[in-house]
Amino acid sequence: MSVDLELTPKTKRAAGAPCCEPVVYPDVDRAHATRMAEVAKALGDPIRLQIVDVLRKHAGKVCVYELIPLFDVSQSTLSHHLKKLRDAGIVDSERRGLWAYYYVLPGAIDELTAWLG
């Protein structure tokens, strides 16, 4: 069985002209995408993901020294990860004397979760 193909000559498009029209446009605007990327980047480290998991499951605020035995990293490394999560707006902390207590901010990952769902 043979198929007849119709070939058309190649034409040159004008400089700056698009090659084709987009098939799909993004539903997420640039600012929203930037925010979700910051959250996703902060959660991109396995330890940070586990920290958020522990804080999310805990009823209340967790002292940083309660977190140290859960991870095979130094206190300074754990503090670095907590700072990255704070900078991304995922967790926050409250000082009580010498200790810092961490918690997940309500709604912090809802945007990303809703978009991924």
C-alpha positions in Angstrom: 0.0 0.0 0.0 1.5 3.3 -1.0 0.8 6.7 0.5 1.0 9.8 -1.6 2.6 12.7 0.2 2.2 16.3 -1.0 5.4 18.2 -0.5 5.5 22.0 -0.3 8.5 24.1 -0.8 10.2 25.5 2.3 9.6 29.2 2.8 11.7 31.6 4.8 9.9 33.6 7.5 10.6 37.2 8.2 13.2 38.0 10.9 11.5 38.1 14.3 8.4 36.4 13.1 7.3 33.5 15.3 7.6 30.0 13.8 4.2 28.9 15.1 1.5 29.8 17.5 1.6 28.4 21.1 -0.7 25.5 21.6 -1.1 26.0 25.4 -0.5 29.1 27.6 0.5 28.9 31.3 -2.2 29.2 33.9 0.3 30.5 36.5 1.5 34.1 36.2 5.2 34.9 36.6 4.9 36.2 40.2 3.0 33.1 41.3 5.4 30.8 39.5 8.3 32.5 41.2 6.8 32.0 44.6 6.0 28.3 44.0 9.5 27.8 42.7 11.0 29.3 45.9 8.9 26.9 48.0 9.8 23.9 45.7 13.5 24.8 45.8 13.4 24.9 49.6 11.7 21.6 49.8 14.1 20.1 47.2 16.5 18.9 49.9 15.6 15.6 51.6 16.4 16.9 55.1 14.3 20.0 54.6 11.4 17.9 53.4 11.7 15.6 56.4 11.9 18.7 58.8 8.7 20.0 57.3 7.1 16.6 57.7 8.0 16.4 61.4 6.9 20.0 62.1 3.6 19.5 60.2 2.8 16.3 62.2 3.7 17.9 65.5 0.9 19.5 67.4 2.5 22.8 68.4 6.0 24.2 68.2 9.1 22.1 68.2 12.4 23.1 69.9 15.4 22.9 67.6 17.1 20.5 70.1 14.2 18.1 69.7 15.0 18.0 65.9 18.7 17.3 66.2 18.5 13.6 67.2 16.2 13.0 64.2 18.8 13.9 61.6 22.3 12.8 61.1 23.7 16.3 60.8 25.3 18.8 63.1 23.2 21.5 64.9 24.7 24.2 62.7 23.7 22.3 59.5 20.2 21.8 60.9 20.0 25.5 61.6 21.1 26.2 58.1 18.2 24.1 56.7 15.7 25.8 59.1 16.9 29.2 57.9 16.4 28.2 54.2 12.8 27.0 55.1 12.2 30.3 57.0 13.5 32.4 54.1 11.1 30.5 51.8 8.2 31.3 54.1 7.5 27.7 54.9 8.4 27.7 58.6 8.7 30.3 61.3 10.2 30.3 64.8 9.5 31.7 68.2 12.2 32.4 70.8 11.6 31.3 74.3 14.6 32.2 76.4 17.6 30.5 74.8 15.6 28.1 72.7 14.0 28.5 69.3 10.7 26.7 68.6 9.8 26.0 65.0 6.5 25.5 63.3 5.1 25.3 59.7 3.3 28.4 58.7 -0.4 27.8 58.0 -1.0 27.7 54.2 2.7 27.9 53.4 2.6 25.0 51.0 -1.0 25.1 50.0 -0.4 26.9 46.7 2.2 24.4 45.6 0.0 21.5 46.8 -3.0 22.8 45.0 -1.1 23.3 41.7 0.5 19.9 41.9 -2.9 18.3 42.7 
